[in-house]
């Protein structure tokens, strides 16, 4: 489009211009925005919104939201055709909102296998983002992607600035050569994943939604940037004074030495880090300690949070950066007799497994939908949820609501068994574990670090090595939390020495649904003695049920697999068994809500609806199934946290869990002693 000067818009000149050009020019003058056009849609470059959707993080953040553009690239021609170039034309692009899953609603095999999509954001930077006393030469911008699935390549104004491989965790890039006018950000995303990737491809535990699945932010850096913080709570006893060790990394973002100082507060306690001169592009790591004489401890039911603020100053003592952290003081330990404790109180948690997906948005939930997950867990009566690394909004919502998180990296299923001995793959798994801990360790809601799910049973030497090295890494990075892994097991499997480095073992219980071990788990009446044998194998490690669940998508007899009545009865039966195990530290139902898994998935249901996993207590539209009321009643009645140290656990008040509830549906008088032969677990064979 030809430029139009202010002079050309004087009254005598307006009649000579096309009406559309006049309107566009007026829009530019009134909004300060620039419009990219050609044959494609009109597209306005706007200033990002100040602030972020979650509290924790650096000052000077701006949400790069609003309208983006998207372009599919099924044939992978975008690089060759120069879609990354700094071109104003919008031909071929379509407007979308970010977060965005570009294959949401497409449940074909091709969709799950993945393909390439391109995103574009035209934006202008705010004029007053930097302090006047900071020279232009010392001003920088940083971009943060909260999650992109899976491989991302990023260009700014036609220049490639970096890339990243992975999902579910954030990454950051410096933004060089930003300009006063329109800046054009291009992101190429490829979500094709192999079995070696983390999370793996087909059969990796959830539908493979590609795209920019969480928010994107830009933020200022003035001379230096507070790039990483670590808040470590040391609490010798529940009534003792707390010691908060705070470690901070400050990165010099310029090519010249920078003299900086750092100080802050934790609640009302001062944090003094000192001063340093940081070499060009180097990082200063510094520590401070806060003492809290009478800490207000965080726990479910009492999610007390402390506000900590950090202030970065220049050589003249002027503020050049800041950081806010909402922190909680609590301690999580495993007793010598293998029971989880929070603040010295024994745990008997109840909760659910969650997936950050829905039918409409795929894997790109908005902040309201993220918070709704926590609200649903609370309404159910849960105190814990298990998931791959969650979004910052969801983790922060869990902090505020008092919901604990079993945080598990997606090293899962037997699709990856062949890589356990591959040094390159192990390094990738360790990198994912490290990133998860560094990104989420400051959340008091994080209960523990889980290093995998359903690795081979029996454990191989390669698996034993992976467990030992991963547990050691997690302990090195965060010695204040237990290390766990979720396993499969069945009667007849001997005790596994490979599990010795674990503090907590999560058992995925599908007695009476899937058939493990040639009939070993076919009869749910064998669940109780099996759990006792598991306890005998691992008497000094805390044990938890990390999965138990049953598909349900229709009404029908309680004896029939896949009916709402079967699901309700089976869930009740399993919870009754768990209540008889006073040493059990947690039990989590799988899943909170039905979700897409992978093409052809049946989940053991004789009348399945592929690719959906329909074990949820909520259906695909978020409506409760009859089992919701059963599980909720038992969860609310269960004493999940002892009232005092070493109090009674595992009890159900007023016998509510044993009573039959009226649900307006025909039910059998009792759960059958023997149910029809279960399907083979999908990780051990082909589901019929």
C-alpha positions as CSV (number, residue, x, y, z in Angstrom):
1,X,0.0,0.0,0.0
2,X,1.3,3.4,-0.9
3,X,2.0,5.7,2.1
4,X,-0.4,8.6,2.7
5,X,0.9,11.7,4.3
6,X,-0.9,13.9,6.8
7,X,-0.9,16.7,4.2
8,X,-2.8,14.4,1.8
9,X,-5.6,14.1,4.3
10,X,-6.4,17.9,4.3
11,X,-10.0,18.6,3.2
12,X,-9.0,19.7,-0.3
13,X,-7.2,16.4,-0.9
14,X,-9.7,13.9,0.6
15,X,-11.9,13.9,-2.5
16,X,-9.0,12.7,-4.6
17,X,-8.4,9.6,-2.5
18,X,-10.3,6.3,-2.5
19,X,-12.7,6.1,0.5
20,X,-11.1,2.9,1.8
21,X,-7.6,4.5,1.7
22,X,-9.0,7.4,3.7
23,X,-10.5,5.1,6.3
24,X,-7.4,3.0,6.6
25,X,-5.2,6.1,7.0
26,X,-7.5,7.5,9.6
27,X,-7.3,4.2,11.5
28,X,-3.6,4.5,11.4
29,X,-3.6,8.0,12.8
30,X,-6.1,7.3,15.5
31,X,-4.8,4.0,16.8
32,X,-1.1,4.4,16.1
33,X,-1.3,0.9,14.5
34,X,0.0,-0.4,11.2
35,X,-2.1,-2.6,8.9
36,X,-0.5,-5.3,6.9
37,X,-2.6,-6.1,3.8
38,X,-2.4,-7.6,0.4
39,X,-4.8,-10.2,-1.0
40,X,-5.2,-11.7,2.5
41,X,-7.0,-10.4,5.5
42,X,-6.4,-7.0,7.0
43,X,-4.1,-7.3,10.0
44,X,-3.4,-4.6,12.6
45,X,-0.1,-4.5,14.5
46,X,-0.9,-3.6,18.1
47,X,1.1,-3.0,21.2
48,X,1.2,-6.0,23.6
49,X,-0.9,-5.9,26.8
50,X,1.0,-5.0,30.0
51,X,1.2,-7.7,32.6
52,X,0.8,-11.5,32.6
53,X,-1.9,-14.0,33.4
54,X,0.0,-15.3,36.4
55,X,1.7,-13.5,39.2
56,X,5.1,-15.2,39.5
57,X,7.8,-13.7,37.3
58,X,9.7,-10.7,36.2
59,X,8.5,-7.1,36.1
60,X,8.1,-5.6,32.7
61,X,6.2,-8.4,31.1
62,X,3.7,-7.9,28.2
63,X,1.2,-10.4,26.9
64,X,1.6,-11.0,23.2
65,X,-2.0,-11.9,22.8
66,X,-4.8,-10.6,20.6
67,X,-5.0,-11.6,17.0
68,X,-2.2,-13.7,15.3
69,X,-2.1,-15.2,11.9
70,X,-1.8,-18.9,11.0
71,X,-0.9,-20.8,7.9
72,X,-0.9,-24.6,7.5
73,X,2.1,-26.2,5.7
74,X,1.1,-29.8,5.1
75,X,3.7,-30.2,2.4
76,X,6.6,-28.5,4.3
77,X,7.2,-25.9,1.6
78,X,7.2,-22.8,3.9
79,X,10.9,-22.5,4.4
80,X,11.7,-22.9,0.7
81,X,9.0,-20.4,-0.2
82,X,10.2,-17.9,2.4
83,X,7.2,-17.7,4.7
84,X,9.6,-16.5,7.3
85,X,10.5,-13.3,5.4
86,X,9.6,-9.8,6.7
87,X,6.7,-9.3,4.3
88,X,3.6,-7.3,4.9
89,X,1.4,-9.4,2.7
90,X,-1.2,-11.5,4.5
91,X,-2.0,-13.7,1.5
92,X,-2.4,-17.3,2.6
93,X,-2.7,-16.4,6.3
94,X,-5.8,-16.7,8.5
95,X,-6.6,-14.9,11.8
96,X,-6.4,-17.0,15.0
97,X,-6.0,-16.4,18.7
98,X,-3.0,-17.7,20.7
99,X,-2.9,-20.0,22.6
100,X,-3.9,-22.1,19.6
101,X,-3.9,-25.8,18.7
102,X,-3.9,-25.9,14.9
103,X,-5.4,-29.5,14.7
104,X,-8.0,-29.0,17.4
105,X,-11.2,-30.9,16.5
106,X,-9.4,-33.1,13.9
107,X,-9.2,-36.6,15.2
108,X,-7.8,-38.3,12.1
109,X,-4.6,-40.3,12.1
110,X,-2.9,-37.7,10.0
111,X,-3.8,-35.1,12.7
112,X,-2.3,-37.1,15.5
113,X,0.8,-38.0,13.5
114,X,1.5,-34.2,13.2
115,X,2.4,-31.7,10.5
116,X,3.8,-28.2,10.2
117,X,2.0,-24.9,10.9
118,X,3.2,-21.3,10.8
119,X,2.3,-18.5,13.1
120,X,2.8,-14.8,12.6
121,X,2.4,-11.8,15.0
122,X,2.9,-8.2,14.0
123,X,3.4,-6.0,17.0
124,X,4.7,-2.6,18.1
125,X,6.6,-2.2,21.3
126,X,5.4,0.2,24.0
127,X,7.2,3.6,24.1
128,X,7.5,3.9,27.9
129,X,8.7,0.4,28.8
130,X,12.2,1.4,29.9
131,X,13.5,3.8,32.5
132,X,14.8,7.1,31.1
133,X,18.1,6.7,32.9
134,X,18.8,3.4,31.1
135,X,20.7,4.2,27.8
136,X,19.3,2.7,24.6
137,X,22.4,0.6,24.3
138,X,21.5,-1.2,27.5
139,X,17.9,-1.9,26.6
140,X,16.8,-5.4,25.5
141,X,13.7,-7.4,24.9
142,X,13.2,-11.1,25.7
143,X,10.4,-13.3,24.4
144,X,9.0,-16.2,26.4
145,X,6.9,-19.1,25.0
146,X,5.1,-21.0,27.8
147,X,4.7,-24.1,25.6
148,X,5.0,-25.0,21.9
149,X,4.4,-28.5,20.6
150,X,6.8,-29.7,19.4
151,X,9.6,-28.2,17.3
152,X,9.7,-24.4,17.0
153,X,11.8,-22.2,14.8
154,X,11.5,-18.4,15.4
155,X,12.2,-15.5,13.1
156,X,12.0,-11.7,13.9
157,X,11.8,-9.3,11.1
158,X,13.2,-11.9,8.7
159,X,16.1,-12.9,10.9
160,X,16.2,-16.4,12.5
161,X,16.7,-15.9,16.3
162,X,16.5,-19.5,17.6
163,X,14.5,-22.6,18.1
164,X,13.4,-25.2,20.6
165,X,12.3,-28.8,20.7
166,X,9.9,-30.0,23.4
167,X,6.5,-29.4,24.9
168,X,4.8,-28.5,28.2
169,X,7.6,-26.3,29.4
170,X,8.7,-22.7,28.7
171,X,11.6,-21.4,26.7
172,X,13.0,-18.0,26.1
173,X,14.9,-16.2,23.3
174,X,16.5,-12.8,23.1
175,X,14.9,-10.4,20.6
176,X,17.7,-8.7,18.7
177,X,17.2,-5.7,16.4
178,X,13.6,-4.9,17.5
179,X,12.5,-1.7,15.9
180,X,10.3,1.3,16.6
181,X,7.7,0.4,14.0
182,X,6.1,-2.9,13.2
183,X,8.0,-6.0,14.3
184,X,7.1,-9.2,12.6
185,X,7.4,-12.4,14.5
186,X,7.2,-15.7,12.6
187,X,7.1,-19.1,14.3
188,X,7.2,-22.4,12.5
189,X,5.8,-25.3,14.5
190,X,6.2,-29.0,13.6
191,X,4.4,-31.4,15.9
192,X,5.6,-34.6,14.3
193,X,6.9,-36.7,17.3
194,X,8.7,-40.0,17.3
195,X,8.8,-42.6,20.0
196,X,12.1,-41.1,21.1
197,X,10.7,-37.7,21.7
198,X,9.6,-36.5,25.1
199,X,6.6,-36.7,25.2
200,X,6.6,-39.6,22.7
201,X,4.5,-39.8,19.6
202,X,1.7,-42.2,18.9
203,X,0.4,-43.7,22.2
204,X,2.1,-41.1,24.3
205,X,-0.8,-40.7,26.7
206,X,-2.8,-37.8,25.1
207,X,-3.7,-36.5,21.7
208,X,-0.9,-34.8,19.8
209,X,-2.1,-31.2,19.5
210,X,0.3,-29.1,17.6
211,X,0.8,-25.3,17.9
212,X,1.6,-22.5,20.3
213,X,-0.4,-24.1,23.2
214,X,0.2,-21.6,25.9
215,X,0.8,-17.8,26.0
216,X,3.6,-15.8,24.6
217,X,5.1,-12.8,26.5
218,X,7.8,-10.2,25.8
219,X,9.6,-8.5,28.6
220,X,12.1,-5.8,29.2
221,X,15.7,-6.3,30.3
222,X,17.6,-3.2,31.5
223,X,21.3,-3.9,31.6
224,X,20.6,-7.2,33.3
225,X,17.7,-9.7,33.7
226,X,16.6,-11.8,36.7
227,X,16.5,-15.0,34.7
228,X,16.0,-17.7,37.4
229,X,14.9,-17.9,41.0
230,X,14.9,-20.8,43.5
231,X,13.0,-20.7,46.8
232,X,13.9,-23.5,49.1
233,X,12.0,-24.0,52.4
234,X,13.9,-25.6,55.3
235,X,11.5,-26.5,58.2
236,X,13.1,-28.7,60.9
237,X,9.7,-29.3,62.5
238,X,6.1,-28.1,62.1
239,X,6.4,-25.7,65.0
240,X,10.0,-24.6,64.3
241,X,11.2,-21.4,62.7
242,X,11.6,-21.6,58.9
243,X,14.7,-20.9,56.9
244,X,14.1,-19.8,53.3
245,X,17.1,-20.1,51.0
246,X,16.7,-18.0,47.9
247,X,19.1,-18.4,45.0
248,X,18.9,-16.0,42.0
249,X,20.6,-15.9,38.6
250,X,21.1,-12.4,37.1
251,X,22.2,-12.3,33.5
252,X,24.0,-9.4,31.9
253,X,22.2,-8.9,28.6
254,X,24.7,-6.4,27.2
255,X,28.2,-6.5,25.7
256,X,29.6,-4.4,28.4
257,X,30.3,-5.1,32.1
258,X,27.3,-4.1,34.3
259,X,27.5,-3.2,38.0
260,X,24.3,-4.3,39.8
261,X,22.8,-4.9,43.2
262,X,20.0,-7.1,44.4
263,X,17.8,-7.0,47.4
264,X,14.3,-8.0,48.4
265,X,11.8,-9.2,51.0
266,X,10.1,-12.5,51.8
267,X,6.9,-11.6,53.6
268,X,8.3,-9.1,56.2
269,X,11.8,-10.6,56.2
270,X,14.6,-8.9,54.3
271,X,16.7,-10.5,51.6
272,X,20.2,-9.1,51.0
273,X,22.1,-10.5,48.0
274,X,24.8,-7.9,47.7
275,X,26.4,-6.4,44.6
276,X,28.4,-7.6,41.7
277,X,29.9,-6.5,38.4
278,X,28.8,-9.0,35.7
279,X,30.9,-9.6,32.7
280,X,29.4,-9.2,29.2
281,X,26.6,-11.7,28.6
282,X,27.6,-13.6,31.8
283,X,25.4,-14.7,34.7
284,X,25.8,-13.8,38.4
285,X,24.4,-16.4,40.8
286,X,23.8,-15.1,44.3
287,X,22.0,-16.3,47.5
288,X,20.2,-14.8,50.5
289,X,18.4,-16.3,53.5
290,X,15.2,-15.2,55.2
291,X,14.2,-16.4,58.7
292,X,10.5,-16.7,59.5
293,X,10.2,-17.2,63.3
294,X,6.6,-18.3,63.3
295,X,5.7,-19.5,59.8
296,X,2.2,-19.7,58.5
297,X,2.3,-23.1,56.9
298,X,0.8,-24.0,53.5
299,X,-1.4,-27.0,53.2
300,X,-4.7,-28.1,51.6
301,X,-7.4,-26.4,53.6
302,X,-5.0,-23.6,54.6
303,X,-3.1,-22.5,51.4
304,X,-1.1,-19.7,53.1
305,X,1.2,-17.8,50.7
306,X,4.0,-15.4,51.3
307,X,4.7,-12.6,48.8
308,X,8.4,-12.2,47.9
309,X,9.7,-9.3,45.8
310,X,13.2,-8.8,44.4
311,X,14.6,-5.5,43.2
312,X,17.6,-5.3,40.8
313,X,19.5,-2.0,40.9
314,X,22.2,-0.3,38.8
315,X,25.5,1.1,40.1
316,X,23.6,4.3,41.2
317,X,21.1,2.3,43.2
318,X,18.3,2.9,40.7
319,X,15.8,0.1,39.9
320,X,16.4,-1.7,36.7
321,X,14.4,-4.9,37.3
322,X,12.2,-6.8,39.6
323,X,10.6,-10.1,40.3
324,X,7.6,-11.3,42.2
325,X,7.1,-14.8,43.7
326,X,4.1,-16.2,45.7
327,X,5.7,-18.8,47.9
328,X,4.5,-21.2,50.5
329,X,6.2,-22.7,53.5
330,X,5.7,-26.4,54.0
331,X,7.7,-29.6,54.2
332,X,7.1,-32.9,52.5
333,X,8.8,-36.1,53.9
334,X,8.6,-39.8,53.8
335,X,8.6,-41.5,57.2
336,X,10.9,-44.4,58.0
337,X,7.9,-46.8,57.7
338,X,7.0,-45.5,54.3
339,X,4.2,-42.8,54.7
340,X,4.0,-39.4,53.1
341,X,3.9,-36.5,55.5
342,X,3.1,-32.8,54.9
343,X,4.2,-30.6,57.8
344,X,4.5,-33.6,60.0
345,X,0.9,-34.7,59.2
346,X,0.3,-38.1,57.6
347,X,-1.3,-38.0,54.2
348,X,-4.1,-40.1,52.8
349,X,-4.8,-37.9,49.7
350,X,-7.6,-38.4,47.2
351,X,-7.6,-36.9,43.7
352,X,-7.5,-37.3,40.0
353,X,-5.3,-37.4,36.9
354,X,-5.8,-34.4,34.6
355,X,-5.1,-33.6,31.0
356,X,-5.0,-29.9,29.8
357,X,-7.2,-30.5,26.8
358,X,-10.8,-30.2,25.7
359,X,-12.8,-30.7,22.5
360,X,-13.0,-27.1,21.4
361,X,-9.5,-25.8,22.1
362,X,-7.6,-29.0,22.0
363,X,-4.4,-28.5,24.1
364,X,-4.7,-24.7,24.1
365,X,-6.8,-23.9,27.1
366,X,-7.3,-20.3,28.2
367,X,-6.7,-19.1,31.8
368,X,-10.4,-19.5,32.7
369,X,-10.4,-23.1,31.6
370,X,-7.2,-23.8,33.4
371,X,-8.6,-22.5,36.7
372,X,-11.8,-24.5,36.1
373,X,-9.7,-27.7,36.3
374,X,-8.7,-26.8,39.9
375,X,-12.3,-25.8,40.7
376,X,-13.4,-29.2,39.5
377,X,-10.8,-31.0,41.6
378,X,-11.9,-29.0,44.7
379,X,-15.6,-29.7,44.0
380,X,-14.9,-33.4,43.8
381,X,-13.3,-33.2,47.2
382,X,-9.8,-33.9,45.9
383,X,-6.5,-32.7,47.4
384,X,-4.1,-33.9,44.7
385,X,-3.9,-34.1,40.9
386,X,-1.4,-35.9,38.8
387,X,-0.2,-34.6,35.4
388,X,2.6,-33.8,33.1
389,X,4.0,-30.3,33.8
390,X,1.1,-27.9,34.0
391,X,0.7,-24.4,32.8
392,X,1.8,-21.5,35.1
393,X,-1.8,-20.4,35.6
394,X,-2.9,-23.9,36.7
395,X,0.1,-24.4,39.0
396,X,-0.6,-21.0,40.6
397,X,-4.3,-21.8,40.9
398,X,-3.3,-25.0,42.7
399,X,-1.1,-22.9,45.1
400,X,-4.0,-20.7,45.9
401,X,-6.6,-23.5,46.2
402,X,-4.5,-25.9,48.3
403,X,-4.3,-28.7,45.7
404,X,-1.1,-30.8,45.6
405,X,0.4,-31.8,42.3
406,X,2.1,-35.1,41.5
407,X,4.3,-33.6,38.8
408,X,5.4,-36.3,36.3
409,X,7.6,-36.0,33.2
410,X,6.2,-37.7,30.1
411,X,8.7,-40.5,30.0
412,X,5.9,-43.0,29.6
413,X,4.7,-46.3,28.3
414,X,6.5,-49.2,26.8
415,X,6.9,-47.2,23.5
416,X,10.1,-45.9,25.0
417,X,11.5,-49.1,26.5
418,X,14.0,-49.5,23.7
419,X,15.6,-46.1,24.5
420,X,16.3,-46.6,28.2
421,X,19.8,-47.6,27.4
422,X,20.4,-44.9,24.8
423,X,22.7,-42.2,26.4
424,X,21.3,-39.5,24.0
425,X,17.7,-40.3,25.0
426,X,18.5,-40.5,28.7
427,X,20.2,-37.1,28.4
428,X,17.0,-35.7,26.8
429,X,14.9,-37.2,29.6
430,X,17.2,-35.7,32.2
431,X,17.0,-32.3,30.4
432,X,13.2,-32.5,30.6
433,X,13.3,-33.4,34.3
434,X,15.7,-30.5,35.0
435,X,13.6,-28.0,33.1
436,X,10.5,-29.1,35.0
437,X,12.1,-28.7,38.3
438,X,13.6,-25.3,37.5
439,X,10.3,-24.1,36.1
440,X,8.0,-25.3,38.9
441,X,10.0,-25.9,42.1
442,X,8.8,-22.6,43.7
443,X,5.2,-23.8,43.8
444,X,4.2,-25.1,47.2
445,X,1.6,-27.2,45.5
446,X,4.2,-29.5,43.9
447,X,4.2,-32.6,46.0
448,X,7.0,-34.5,44.4
449,X,8.9,-35.1,41.2
450,X,7.9,-38.2,39.2
451,X,10.5,-39.5,36.7
452,X,8.2,-41.7,34.6
453,X,5.1,-43.8,34.1
454,X,4.7,-47.5,33.3
455,X,8.2,-48.3,32.3
456,X,8.8,-52.0,31.6
457,X,7.8,-54.6,34.2
458,X,10.0,-56.4,35.0
459,X,12.7,-53.7,35.3
460,X,15.6,-54.1,33.0
461,X,19.2,-53.1,33.8
462,X,18.8,-50.1,31.6
463,X,15.7,-49.1,33.4
464,X,17.4,-49.5,36.8
465,X,20.2,-47.2,35.6
466,X,17.6,-44.7,34.4
467,X,15.8,-44.7,37.7
468,X,19.0,-44.3,39.7
469,X,20.4,-41.5,37.6
470,X,17.1,-39.6,37.4
471,X,16.4,-39.9,41.1
472,X,19.9,-38.6,41.8
473,X,19.5,-35.6,39.5
474,X,16.1,-34.7,41.0
475,X,17.6,-34.9,44.5
476,X,20.5,-32.7,43.5
477,X,18.3,-30.1,42.0
478,X,15.7,-30.2,44.8
479,X,16.5,-32.1,47.9
480,X,13.3,-30.9,49.7
481,X,10.9,-33.1,47.7
482,X,10.5,-36.9,47.3
483,X,11.2,-38.6,44.0
484,X,8.6,-41.0,42.6
485,X,7.7,-43.1,39.6
486,X,4.4,-44.7,38.5
487,X,4.5,-48.4,37.8
488,X,2.5,-51.4,36.5
489,X,2.6,-54.6,38.6
490,X,0.6,-57.8,39.1
491,X,0.6,-60.9,41.3
492,X,3.6,-63.0,40.7
493,X,6.0,-60.1,39.9
494,X,8.9,-60.3,42.4
495,X,10.1,-57.2,44.4
496,X,12.1,-55.0,42.0
497,X,15.5,-53.9,43.3
498,X,15.5,-51.2,40.6
499,X,12.9,-49.2,42.6
500,X,15.2,-48.7,45.6
501,X,16.3,-45.1,44.7
502,X,12.6,-44.0,44.7
503,X,11.0,-42.4,47.8
504,X,7.5,-42.9,46.5
505,X,6.0,-45.6,44.2
506,X,2.8,-45.0,42.4
507,X,0.8,-48.0,41.4
508,X,-1.5,-47.9,38.4
509,X,-4.4,-50.1,39.5
510,X,-6.6,-51.7,36.8
511,X,-7.8,-54.8,38.7
512,X,-11.1,-56.0,37.2
513,X,-10.6,-53.9,34.0
514,X,-7.3,-54.6,32.2
515,X,-5.6,-58.0,32.3
516,X,-2.0,-57.8,33.4
517,X,0.2,-60.9,33.8
518,X,-2.0,-63.5,32.1
519,X,-5.0,-63.0,34.3
520,X,-3.2,-61.6,37.3
521,X,-5.4,-58.5,37.6
522,X,-8.6,-59.9,36.0
523,X,-10.3,-60.4,39.4
524,X,-10.8,-57.2,41.3
525,X,-11.3,-59.3,44.5
526,X,-7.6,-59.9,44.4
527,X,-6.8,-56.2,44.7
528,X,-6.6,-56.1,48.4
529,X,-4.2,-59.0,48.9
530,X,-2.1,-57.7,46.0
531,X,-1.7,-54.3,47.6
532,X,-0.6,-56.0,50.8
533,X,2.1,-57.9,48.9
534,X,3.2,-54.6,47.3
535,X,3.5,-53.0,50.7
536,X,5.5,-56.0,51.9
537,X,7.9,-55.5,48.9
538,X,8.5,-51.8,49.6
539,X,7.9,-51.2,53.3
540,X,10.1,-48.1,53.6
541,X,8.8,-46.3,50.5
542,X,5.5,-44.4,50.4
543,X,2.9,-46.1,48.2
544,X,0.2,-44.3,46.2
545,X,-2.4,-45.3,43.7
546,X,-1.6,-43.1,40.7
547,X,-4.3,-44.5,38.4
548,X,-7.6,-46.5,38.7
549,X,-10.3,-45.9,36.3
550,X,-13.0,-47.5,34.1
551,X,-14.5,-46.4,30.8
552,X,-18.2,-45.4,30.7
553,X,-20.2,-44.0,27.8
554,X,-23.7,-45.4,28.2
555,X,-26.3,-46.6,30.6
556,X,-26.6,-50.3,31.2
557,X,-26.2,-53.2,33.6
558,X,-23.6,-52.8,36.4
559,X,-22.0,-56.1,35.2
560,X,-21.4,-54.7,31.7
561,X,-18.1,-53.1,30.8
562,X,-18.4,-49.5,29.7
563,X,-21.6,-48.6,31.4
564,X,-22.1,-45.7,33.9
565,X,-23.2,-48.2,36.5
566,X,-20.1,-50.4,36.1
567,X,-17.9,-47.4,36.4
568,X,-19.7,-46.1,39.6
569,X,-19.6,-49.6,41.2
570,X,-16.0,-50.3,40.4
571,X,-14.8,-46.9,41.5
572,X,-16.6,-47.4,44.8
573,X,-15.2,-50.8,45.3
574,X,-11.6,-49.8,44.7
575,X,-12.0,-46.8,47.0
576,X,-13.4,-49.1,49.7
577,X,-10.3,-51.3,49.4
578,X,-8.0,-48.3,49.6
579,X,-9.7,-47.2,52.8
580,X,-8.6,-50.4,54.4
581,X,-4.9,-49.7,53.8
582,X,-3.8,-47.2,56.5
583,X,-0.3,-47.0,55.0
584,X,-1.6,-45.8,51.6
585,X,-0.5,-42.2,51.0
586,X,-2.8,-41.3,48.1
587,X,-5.2,-42.5,45.5
588,X,-5.9,-40.8,42.2
589,X,-8.8,-41.6,39.8
590,X,-8.0,-41.7,36.1
591,X,-9.3,-39.4,34.6
592,X,-11.0,-36.2,35.7
593,X,-12.5,-35.7,32.2
594,X,-12.8,-37.7,29.0
595,X,-10.2,-36.8,26.5
596,X,-8.8,-37.8,23.1
597,X,-6.0,-40.3,23.3
598,X,-4.8,-41.7,20.0
599,X,-6.4,-43.2,16.9
600,X,-8.0,-46.6,17.5
601,X,-7.9,-46.3,21.3
602,X,-10.6,-48.4,22.9
603,X,-9.6,-48.4,26.6
604,X,-11.0,-51.8,27.2
605,X,-14.5,-50.7,26.4
606,X,-16.5,-53.3,24.4
607,X,-18.4,-50.4,22.8
608,X,-15.7,-47.8,22.5
609,X,-15.7,-44.4,20.9
610,X,-12.2,-44.1,19.4
611,X,-10.0,-42.1,19.9
612,X,-11.5,-41.0,23.2
613,X,-10.5,-42.2,26.6
614,X,-13.8,-42.3,28.4
615,X,-12.6,-43.2,31.9
616,X,-13.4,-39.6,33.0
617,X,-15.7,-38.7,35.8
618,X,-16.8,-35.8,33.5
619,X,-17.7,-36.5,29.9
620,X,-16.3,-34.7,26.9
621,X,-18.6,-31.7,27.4
622,X,-17.7,-31.4,31.1
623,X,-21.0,-33.0,32.4
624,X,-20.7,-35.3,35.4
625,X,-21.3,-39.0,35.0
626,X,-23.0,-40.9,37.8
627,X,-19.6,-42.0,39.2
628,X,-18.9,-38.4,40.0
629,X,-21.3,-38.3,42.9
630,X,-20.0,-41.7,44.2
631,X,-16.4,-40.6,44.1
632,X,-17.1,-37.1,45.4
633,X,-19.0,-38.5,48.4
634,X,-16.2,-40.8,49.3
635,X,-13.5,-38.1,48.8
636,X,-15.3,-35.6,50.9
637,X,-15.8,-38.2,53.7
638,X,-12.2,-39.4,53.8
639,X,-9.7,-37.9,56.3
640,X,-7.0,-37.0,53.8
641,X,-4.7,-35.1,56.1
642,X,-4.2,-36.1,59.7
643,X,-5.3,-33.4,62.2
644,X,-2.0,-33.6,63.9
645,X,1.3,-35.4,63.5
646,X,0.9,-39.2,63.4
647,X,-2.9,-38.9,63.6
648,X,-5.4,-41.5,62.4
649,X,-5.6,-42.0,58.6
650,X,-7.5,-43.8,56.0
651,X,-10.8,-43.5,57.9
652,X,-14.1,-42.7,56.3
653,X,-16.4,-40.7,58.6
654,X,-19.9,-42.0,59.4
655,X,-19.4,-45.0,57.1
656,X,-20.3,-42.9,54.1
657,X,-18.1,-44.9,51.8
658,X,-19.7,-48.2,52.6
659,X,-23.3,-47.1,52.2
660,X,-25.2,-47.5,49.0
661,X,-26.3,-44.2,47.5
662,X,-29.4,-43.6,45.5
663,X,-28.4,-42.4,42.1
664,X,-31.6,-42.8,40.1
665,X,-30.0,-45.7,38.1
666,X,-30.5,-49.4,38.4
667,X,-27.5,-51.0,40.2
668,X,-26.5,-54.4,41.3
669,X,-26.7,-55.2,45.0
670,X,-23.0,-55.4,45.1
671,X,-20.0,-55.3,42.8
672,X,-19.7,-58.8,41.2
673,X,-17.0,-61.0,42.7
674,X,-15.9,-61.9,39.2
675,X,-16.5,-59.7,36.2
676,X,-16.1,-60.6,32.5
677,X,-12.5,-61.1,31.3
678,X,-10.8,-57.7,31.1
679,X,-9.1,-56.4,28.0
680,X,-5.4,-56.6,27.7
681,X,-3.8,-53.4,28.9
682,X,-2.8,-51.3,25.8
683,X,0.8,-51.1,26.9
684,X,1.1,-54.9,27.1
685,X,-0.7,-55.9,24.0
686,X,-3.4,-55.1,21.5
687,X,-6.7,-54.1,22.9
688,X,-9.5,-56.3,21.3
